[in-house]
Amino acid sequence: MYFANVIAGAMGMGVFLNDLWEMLTLFVACITFVIATLALERAGEPPAKNTTTGEPTEAQKS
């Protein structure tokens, strides 16, 4: 929708979104992108393994 508004304005056909709606459109697009990216990151993450045995590691010994 945002790009259609920009292209219409560049072609001299007039814009159909005022400044407020243009800002809100970009805001919603950014928030949607962030949520989708975080969801994909979480879906691709392997499950956490409990590898603690109670004994100190080499880094903890020194």
Protein Blocks (a to p, Z undefined) as FASTA:
>chain_A
ZZmmmmmmmnonopabdfklmmmmmmmmmmmmmmmmmmmmmmmpccdddfbgoiacfklm
ZZ
